[in-house]
Amino acid sequence: MVMRIGRVSGGQMDAGRMTAEEIIRDVSKSGTRKVKVAITDIDGVLRGKYIHLDKFLSASQGRFGFCNVVFGWDAADVTYDNCKYTGWHTGYPDAPVQLDLQTYRKIPWDNNTPFFLGDFVDENNEPLSICPRNLLKKIVDRAKSMGYQSKCGVELEFFNFAETPESLHHKKFRDLDPLTPGMFGYSILRSTYDQPYFSTLMDELEAFHVPLEGLHTETGPGVFEAGIYVADALEAGDRAVLFKTAVKEIAYRFDIIPTFMARWNTELPGCSGHIHQSLWDQSGERNVFYAENDPHKMSDTFRHYLAGLMHCLPDILPMMAPNINSYKRLVEGFWAPTTVTWGVDNRTASFRVIPGSMKSTRVETRVGGSDINAYLAIAAFLAAGLYGIQNKLELKAEPIKGNAYEAQAPRLPNNLYDAAQKMGQSKLARELFGDEFVDHYVNSRIWEWNQFRAAVTSWELERYFEII
């Protein structure tokens, strides 16, 4: 992925050039009587609903209510018993949501229904601290206060199956039929075989203002990788979150089910969620990571940023490895890092420095899987990098040459419980994100761990049922 200056054609540029009044007028004249609105929950799942045009027009001038249970339950809609923000003790009231009119899009597979993202606010009309999109906005503002703007490009891998929601549940998620057989990365044949689906993804995502720089098959049966065009950090988060839901909605028409699980099969590599990052001056014309005379094209600012990433990573790992399955991907030899390392164009390290021109010099963060909540992952990396700049941290480790799995380097926590406990006890994490967010997020991860710990798995049945 090449980092380019400015927003690209087909991105949010159209809405960004319109005033609020022009957007409202465009929606009013669209001929529709409904608008779709959505927020992202703590797991990165898009939650939303249709509202009547008249309600949208009213909400566009203020706020509307959205049940706050979306921050009080897990991905399976089971309510937490260990979180302060909401629960049976609050009665799950509505919380105010403010629409971001600059996220205006039309959904091409839904008769061009207008669509908007929203942000939660608290009782004082301040940004709700546990709302993922608000957290990213907070860190973006921190970068601006330091004189920087961040640009990000997100790459997501996903497996595809010739299944339906009904067949998935009928089969109990076992013995599923992958879209294509075998291992065939970068296959022209496979993309031609599935051409209607493949082309529709490219075309309709472009129309939805989630433009793809590339889409190709990866190594594994039915697996694709999509590179989403670079944008400023908040827009990159929006695009990544919308991409996952959009792909699933488009796939329904083809009787295909995609999954963004970090790793769905023991025998196959997992699905990565790599984030390419660079910092620019406020004009957007100068990449402050770039130094022409450095051997790796790395400026001092870039080195401080990278040092911050490495320093903070163990304390904030749950923000890019958010669930039980995430850690099944973070194992040696499966294209996912297990140590706190960096290298120059080295895909076995946690942080891959990509030297290039003023436009393209950047760092690729390779820790996250496709199961990331992109708002939280981008916020985590950006906050860590800025911390390194603020504190002028120095790179203590040399770049890894060769296999980073064999490096004598700090190892990352290898399960969600250990990672969440470390984050909860981290003064650094609380400095970066605030107590309210850290407490809520860590407790939600501990909840996830406890749900897993209480479950009897098929592995246990197959191993112990008859023999023990």
N, C-alpha and C positions, 0 to 999 in steps of 0.2 A: 504494500500500500504506500502510495506517495502522498506526503503531506503537502497540500497546496494552500496558497494564500486565499483567504476569503471564503465565503459560502459559494457553493457550486450550483450550477443550473439544475433545477429539479428539486432543490432542497427547500428549506423554510423561507427562502429569499422572497417568495411572492407575498406571504403574509407579513414578513418583516418590512416590506415596502409600503404596506397599507396602514393607515391610521385605524384606531379603534372604531371610529365612526364609519369608515369605509368597509371594514370587516362586517360590522353589524348590518350595514345596508346591503352588502353582498349576500349575506345569509338570508335577509328578509326577502330579497328578490330571487332567491334560488328556486322558488316553487315548492319547496319542501315544507311540511308542517311539523317536522321533528328534527331534533339535533341529538347527536350522541356525545356524551361527556364521560370522562374517565379520570381516575387517579391510579396511582401505583401503590400497592400495599408493601409491607416490610419485606416480603419475599420476592418482590419484583413482579408480582402478578397484577396485570391490568384489571381493575374493577370499575365497572361503569354501568350506564343505563341510557336509554332514550329519554329525552324530555321534550315536551311540547315547545313549539317555536315561541309561543308567548312566554313560557317560563324561562326559556333561554334569554329572551330579550330583557326580562326582568333581572335575571341573574347576571347578565353582562354589565349591568349598572351597579351591582353589589355582590351578593353572595347567595348561595343556596345550601340547603341542608343535605348532608350525606351521613348515613349511619356510621358512627365511629367504631363499630365492631370490626371494620376492615383493618384496624390496628389492634384488634383484640382477639384475633383468631389466627390459626395457622393455614397452611396451603390447602388443608382438607376441611376448612371451615369448623374446626374444633376449637372452642374458646380456651384461651390461656387461663391458668389459675394463679399466675405468678407475676402479673404485670399491673402496674399502678394506674396507667393512663385510663383504661376502661376495663369493665368486667361486670359481673353481677352486682358488684358494689356501687356501680354508677348507673345501672339500668340501661346501658348502651344507648345513650341519646344521640340525636343528630349533632354533627359538628359542622361548622361553616366551611364551605369550600369557595375559593375565589378562582374563577376561570382565568386562564392566561390566554388572552385573545390572540397573542402572537403565535400560538400553536395551531392556528386554524388550518385545517386540512379538509378535503372531501374524500370520502371512502369510495373508491371506484367500484368495488365489488358489492356495494350496498346503495346503488342508485345515486351515487355521489352525495350521500347524506353528509352534512357538515359535521365536523368532529373537533373537539377541544379537550385539552388536558387542563386539570385544575390542581390547586394547591390548598392544603388544609391550613386554616388559621385557628388560633386559640381564642379564649373568651375575651382577650384584650385586643383582638384583631391583629395579633403578631403572628408571624410564621410559626406553625406548629413544629416544635423541635424534632419530633420523631418522624415527620414526613420525609421520605427519602429525597424527593425532588427539592424540598426546602433545604435539606442539608447540602446538596450539591450547589444550590444557589448561594448559600452562605460561604462555601469554600471558594466559589468563583469570585464573590465579592472580596474575599481576603486576597486573592491574587490581584484583583484590580487595585486594591489599596496599596499593593507593593509595586504597582506599575506594570503588571503583566496581564496578558490574556492567554488562556490555555486552549490549544487545539487538540482534538482527539479523533482517532479513527478506530472503530470497534470491528473486530472480526469474530464471527460466531460460526461454530460448526454444529450441524444437527443431522441426526439420522432420520430417515423417512421409511415408513412402512405402508404396505398395501393393506390397510386396515381402516376400520371406522370406530367411532366411540363405542358402538354396540359390540363389535367383534373383540375389541380390546378387553372389555369387561367379561364377555362370554368366555374368552380364552384365559381370563385371570392374568393377563399381561405376560403369558408364557407362550412359547412356540409361535412367535409372531413372524409374519412374512415381510422381509425387507424389500424395499422397492426394487432393488437390483441385487444380483448375487455377486459374491466374490469381492476381492480387493483390487480396486482399479482407480487409483488416484489420478487426477487431472485427465480424466477420460473424455475424449471427444465422442466416443461411441455411446457411453452411458448418457451423456447430456443430450445426444440426438435421440436415443431410445425414449427418453422421458421429455422430449422437446416441448410438448404442450404445457406441461407443468413448469418446466425450467424457464421457458420464455414468459409465461404468465407471471411468474415471480418477478422477473426483471422488469416487465412492463408495468404491472400494477403497483409495485412498490415505488417505482419512479413517479407514477401518477399520484401516489399517496405522499409524496415528498419525503420518501425514505430511499434515496437513490443508492444503488449498489455500484461500487467501483469494479467488482468482480464477483463471479459465482462459478464455482467449479466443484467437481467431485473430489472427495478426499479418500484416504485409505480406509476402506471398510464397506460393507454391503449397504448401499442406499444412503451414504453419507455425503452431504454437501458442505462446502464452506463459503460463506458470504463475507465480503469486505464492504462495509458501509462507508460511504464517502465521508471524508474528514469534515469536521465542523467545530465550532466553538464548543466548549465542554458541556454546557447545558443542552444545546441542540444535539450533540452526540449522544447524550444520555436519553433524550427523547426518542431519537431515531432507533437506538438499540432496543429500548423497551417496546416501542411500537412495532419494530421489525418482528419480534418473536410472536406477538399476537397476530399480526397481519399474515405471516407465513402460515400459521395454523388455520386462520379463516380461509385463506385462498386454497389451502390444501384440501379442505373439506369437499370442494367441488370436484376434486379428482379422486375421491375416496382414498386419500392419503392422510396418515397421521405422522407429523413430525414430532421429535422429542429433542429437547435441549438439556436433558439430564447430563450431568458431568460424565457419567459412565454407566451405560445400561447393560453391558455384557462383560463378563470376566475375561473372555478371550480376545476382546477387541480394545483398541485405544479409546480413550475418552474424547469428549467434545470440549474443545478449548474456547475460551472467551478472551482473546488477546486484545489489549488496548494500547494503541500507539499514541504517544504523547509528545508534545513540544510546547515550549513557552515562547511567546512573542511579545514585542513591545506593544504599547497601547495603540499604535498606529496600525498594527497588523502587518507591517512591512518588513520587520526584522526578526528573524528567528534567533532568540538570545541563547539558544543551545549551540549555535554554530560558531566555530573558530577556524578560520581558513588555514592557519599555520600549525594547528595541533595535529599530531599524527592520526588521531581518531576523530578530528573535526569537533572536539569537545571543548566548549568554553568553560571557564571557572564556574559560571552559573550552572551549567549542565552537570558538572562534577558534584557541586553542592546538592543539586536536586537529586541526583542518583544516590548520593550518600544518604540523603534523607529517606529515600525509598528503602534502602537496605537496613537502615537503622530502625525504621518504624514497622517494617513488614511483620515480624513475629507478633507484635502487639495488636495488629489490626487485621490479622488473617481472616477472621470470620466475615469480613466485609467483601472478600473476593472468593471465599470458600464457605458458603453460607449454610450448607445442610449436610446431613449424614453422608449422602452419596458423593459430595464434593471430594471427600478424602479418599474415595476409591479410585479417583483419577490421579491423585498426587502420590504416585508410586513410581519407583525407578523403572526406566526403560519404556515408558509409555508416553513420551513427548510432553511430560509435565514436570516442572521443577520440584525438587524436594529439599533444596538447600538455599540459603541466602547468598546468592552469587550473581555476578554480572560477567558479561563477555561481549566481545565485539563480533557481531553477526554470529552469535553462538546460540543455537536453539535449545541447548540443554540447560542453560542458565535461567534464573528467575527474571533477569533483566537483560534484554538484548539491545545493546547499543548499535544503532544503524547510522554509520557516518555517511554523509552525502553532501548535497549542496545546501545553500541557504534555505531552500524550500523543503528539503527532505530529511535533514539531520534530526533524529528523534530517538526515543527509547520505546521499545516494545515490552510491556509488562506481560509476562507469560504465566503468571500464577493462576489467574482465574479460569474457571470453566464457563461453558455456555449457560450454566445455571445462575450466573451472577444477576443480582439486581444492579443494572448498569449505573444507576444514579449513585449507589453506595460505593461501587468499585471505583468509579471515576473520582468521586469525592475523596475516597481513602488515599488513592495514589497522589492526587493533586495536593491534598493536605500534607502528606508525608514529604513530598518534594519541596513544597514551600517551607516546611519546617527545616529541611536541610539548608535551604538558602538563608533563611532567617538566622540560623545558628552557625552558618558558615562551616558546616560539617565537611570533613575531608574524607575522600575515599581511602579507606585503610587497606582494602583488599585489592590485589592485582586482578586484571581481567582473566577469567578462566579460558584456557586454551584446551580444547579437547573436551572430554566427558566431565561435565559438572557434577554428575552423580557420584563421581569418585573423589570430589574435592573435599579437603579438610575445611569445612565451613559449617556455620551453625545450621542445624536442621530445623525445619518447620514442624510445628505440632502436627501429629498425624491423625487426629480425630477431632470432631467438633467440640466435644466436651473440654478437652485440654485447651483448645484454641479460644473458646469462649471464656473459660476461667482466666486465662492469661489476659484477655482483653478487659474483662471486668475488673481485674486488679491493677490495671495499667494506668498510672498517672499520665503517661504520655497520651494514651487514647482519649482520656478525659480532657486533657488540654486541647487536643485537636478538635474534638467533636462535642464536648459538653457532657455533663453528668446525666441529663435527662435522656439524651439519645443513647448513650452507652448503657445505662441501666435498662432501658426498654429493650434495646437490641440484644444485649447479652442474655437477658431473661427469656427472650423469645427463642434464642438458640439453645439455652438450657432446657426449655420446654420441648424443643424438637428432639434433643438427646434423650430426654426421659420417655417420650413417646416411642422412640426406637428401642430403648432398653427394655421396655415392657412387652415388646412384640415378639412373638414366636415366628421365626422365619422358616422358609422352605429348606434352607441349608441345614437348620437344626433338625427338622423332621427327617430329611434324607440321611443325615449322619447318625442320628441317635434312636429314631423311632423303633426300629427292629432290633438293633444290635445291643443297646444298653439295657 
